[in-house]
Amino acid sequence: MHTTRIVIIGGGFSGIGMAIRLRQHGITDFVILERAREAGGTWRDNSYPGCACDVESTLYSFSFALNPEWSRTFAPQPEIWAYLRQCATEYDIDKHFVFGQTVTGAEWDDVDHTWTVTTATDVWTAESVVLASGALSDAKLPDLPGLDTFAGDVFHSAHWNHAIDLTGKRVAVVGTGASAIQFIPRIQPHVAQLTVLQRTPPWVMPRNDVAVPSWRKSLYRSLPIVQRLVRGALYARHELLHFPFRHRSAARVAEWIARRHLHAQVNDPALRKALTPSYQIGCKRILVSDDYYPALTQSNVTLIPSGVAAVTADGVTTADGAQHRADVIIFGTGFRATDPPLAPMIRGRDHKSLAGAWPKGPQAYMGTTHAGFPNFFYLLGPNTGLGHSSVVLMIEAQIEHVLGVLQLTSRENAAAAEPLEAAQRRFVADVDTRLATTAWNSGGCQSWYLHPSGRNTALWPDGVGRFRRLVSHMNARDYRLIPRRERTAEFHT
């Protein structure tokens, strides 16, 4: 049994950022429980060929730790992973990591006002828990008939099997999402035959990725204010990119740019038609790439505009009944974004699980805290995802909210704090109302943004600026403080 003030679950961007800000506020009694053997989160796990950020790295980084050494506009995965490890070292949080800790449960004790966090090997008690496992940390594999009968190799892009040499093999790729459009151009030149199974075509915008010249790196190193100004300009540009999601006229402009990009790179009318979405841009995640379309035009690539119905011993069967032979199947089918695996294992007051508190899918006050779960904080929680900018900006706003709650409980000598149910309902209702008219909710498609209940549990409906204004500054009136002497019986009176 170990005791600490704060347990952080997860050691990616959210966990590292939270830890750094805690130390900057003089809080050092905390641990980061990480199930892997190294820090880095999704940027450690996703090592598929071509893996890179789809937001400019000057913006996709901590505001307090700008990096002048990015090699490209959109940094590749190894650099982002190295950046996170560098931040952990430079800000002296390496010593707070406890690796190899797969969390199996967390339960609030309403008598002692503590959380008990269990892992596969240890037990921790803490005043507060910060869930920082991220929305893209657990890969999702489709439940396909016959998958266990396939004679070849199978893996998800988030768990790329680098031991498998794809050279000269017939490869089937299931899915055409953000990961697939990055690794398809990288593996295409090496495979004998590449079959791309596309259920729904994505909207793809130009990426315009370029190498960062050495003179610019030197300028950023000698005058950090220049990189900060560039970051500010990127932030403003990305805020404008939010308009197509809310305004149909702006969406038409974005669709025109995407269609022009498609026409410039694909000459075959039949292939072009198969790659043209029938839904409003933004309904699904907008992708960025300069080499995806050209890869699909190569002679060893076949695009199948159909979903997979089943897997056989030597390939896949599509919904139209056609058979497609393969030696390797790679799934680019995304993550459990609306079904957090830890939600059933986290229990608040009266032993109610987080999943049990979500009849219509994940929700939280400010995307960060939840009524009935005192001293529990959720970074990149419900409705904090973005379709147009850097989620690191959202993480930083949430971290400031967490710090505000911690300061409030300390200042008032309270045992814990939780949002008022009325405040949470009001916030969630406002989010739902603002989402109702966006492309994500009414754009004519089905996406991973939507919970089976139909509610959009993933995305924030407005620009980053509004989120930061709302969330960064904690409103004490929306919180209930639990006095240190209070007991369960007193709470229910």
Order of alpha helices (4+ residues) and beta strands (2+ residues): beta-alpha-beta-alpha-alpha-beta-beta-beta-beta-beta-beta-alpha-beta-beta-alpha-alpha-alpha-alpha-alpha-beta-alpha-beta-beta-beta-beta-beta-beta-beta-alpha-beta-alpha-alpha-alpha-beta-alpha
